[in-house]
């Protein structure tokens, strides 16, 4: 995937991260900012699948990662860690 494709994917994910609650948005935006600095096609793909989920489920999983489906748990852990490390 070239830089243009990665940039386009990041922009699309940013739009999909706009949620009805600020808590989810803050967590997701911090992780996207990290990926924008060092684009990783696999991580972007993984995140694009997560943000396609229902808003209420996503919020619940971000707040209570152990309730998330197994395939999302590691990603949600990384999202939360990134947010906690952000200034």
Sine and cosine of phi, psi and omega as CSV:
sin_phi,cos_phi,sin_psi,cos_psi,sin_omega,cos_omega
0.00,0.00,0.77,-0.64,-0.02,-1.00
-0.99,0.10,0.12,-0.99,-0.07,-1.00
-0.88,0.47,-0.59,0.81,0.03,-1.00
-0.90,0.45,-0.71,0.71,0.03,-1.00
-0.89,0.46,-0.67,0.74,0.02,-1.00
-0.90,0.43,-0.67,0.74,0.02,-1.00
-0.89,0.46,-0.66,0.75,0.03,-1.00
-0.90,0.43,-0.67,0.74,0.01,-1.00
-0.90,0.43,-0.66,0.75,0.03,-1.00
-0.89,0.46,-0.68,0.73,0.02,-1.00
-0.89,0.46,-0.66,0.75,0.01,-1.00
-0.91,0.42,-0.66,0.75,0.02,-1.00
-0.92,0.39,-0.64,0.77,0.06,-1.00
-0.83,0.56,-0.69,0.72,0.02,-1.00
-0.90,0.43,-0.66,0.75,0.00,-1.00
-0.94,0.34,-0.30,0.95,0.01,-1.00
-0.99,0.13,-0.13,0.99,0.07,-1.00
-0.94,0.33,0.90,-0.44,-0.12,-0.99
-0.85,-0.53,0.11,-0.99,0.01,-1.00
-0.98,0.19,-0.10,1.00,0.02,-1.00
-0.73,-0.68,0.61,-0.80,-0.08,-1.00
-0.95,0.31,-0.44,0.90,-0.01,-1.00
-0.87,0.49,-0.75,0.66,0.02,-1.00
-0.89,0.46,-0.70,0.71,-0.02,-1.00
-0.87,0.50,-0.70,0.71,-0.01,-1.00
-0.88,0.47,-0.71,0.70,0.02,-1.00
-0.89,0.46,-0.73,0.68,-0.05,-1.00
-0.93,0.37,-0.65,0.76,-0.04,-1.00
-0.90,0.43,-0.62,0.79,0.03,-1.00
-0.88,0.48,-0.65,0.76,0.00,-1.00
-0.94,0.35,-0.64,0.77,0.03,-1.00
-0.91,0.42,-0.63,0.78,0.05,-1.00
-0.86,0.52,-0.66,0.75,0.05,-1.00
-0.89,0.46,-0.71,0.70,0.00,-1.00
-0.92,0.39,-0.51,0.86,0.02,-1.00
-0.92,0.39,-0.54,0.84,0.03,-1.00
-0.95,0.32,-0.63,0.78,-0.03,-1.00
-0.71,-0.70,0.98,0.21,-0.08,-1.00
-0.85,0.52,0.74,-0.67,0.04,-1.00
-0.79,-0.61,0.96,-0.29,-0.07,-1.00
-0.80,0.60,-0.63,0.77,-0.02,-1.00
-0.92,0.39,-0.69,0.72,0.01,-1.00
-0.91,0.41,-0.61,0.79,0.04,-1.00
-0.91,0.41,-0.65,0.76,0.03,-1.00
-0.90,0.44,-0.71,0.70,0.01,-1.00
-0.87,0.50,-0.69,0.72,0.01,-1.00
-0.93,0.38,-0.62,0.78,0.00,-1.00
-0.89,0.46,-0.55,0.83,0.05,-1.00
-0.94,0.34,-0.69,0.73,0.00,-1.00
-0.88,0.48,-0.72,0.69,-0.08,-1.00
-0.95,0.30,-0.14,0.99,0.08,-1.00
-0.99,0.15,-0.15,0.99,-0.01,-1.00
-0.95,0.30,0.27,-0.96,0.03,-1.00
-0.85,0.53,0.66,-0.75,-0.04,-1.00
-0.82,0.57,-0.71,0.70,-0.05,-1.00
-0.92,0.40,-0.66,0.75,0.05,-1.00
-0.90,0.43,-0.72,0.70,-0.02,-1.00
-0.87,0.50,-0.71,0.70,0.03,-1.00
-0.86,0.52,-0.74,0.67,-0.01,-1.00
-0.87,0.49,-0.70,0.71,-0.01,-1.00
-0.91,0.42,-0.63,0.78,0.01,-1.00
-0.92,0.40,-0.56,0.83,0.01,-1.00
-0.99,0.13,-0.50,0.87,-0.02,-1.00
-0.72,-0.69,0.98,0.20,-0.12,-0.99
-0.85,0.53,-0.48,0.88,-0.01,-1.00
-0.93,0.37,-0.30,0.95,0.05,-1.00
-1.00,0.06,-0.19,0.98,-0.03,-1.00
-0.94,0.34,0.47,-0.88,0.12,-0.99
-0.84,0.54,0.57,-0.82,-0.07,-1.00
-0.75,0.66,-0.69,0.72,-0.03,-1.00
-0.89,0.46,-0.35,0.94,-0.03,-1.00
-0.99,-0.13,-0.23,0.97,-0.16,-0.99
-0.87,0.49,-0.70,0.71,-0.01,-1.00
-0.92,0.40,-0.66,0.75,0.04,-1.00
-0.88,0.48,-0.73,0.69,-0.01,-1.00
-0.89,0.45,-0.59,0.80,0.07,-1.00
-0.88,0.48,-0.70,0.71,0.03,-1.00
-0.90,0.43,-0.65,0.76,0.02,-1.00
-0.87,0.49,-0.74,0.68,-0.02,-1.00
-0.91,0.42,-0.67,0.74,0.02,-1.00
-0.89,0.45,-0.65,0.76,0.02,-1.00
-0.89,0.46,-0.70,0.72,0.01,-1.00
-0.88,0.47,-0.69,0.72,-0.02,-1.00
-0.91,0.41,-0.46,0.89,0.01,-1.00
-1.00,0.05,-0.24,0.97,-0.06,-1.00
-0.96,0.30,0.53,-0.85,-0.03,-1.00
-0.93,0.36,0.00,0.00,0.00,0.00
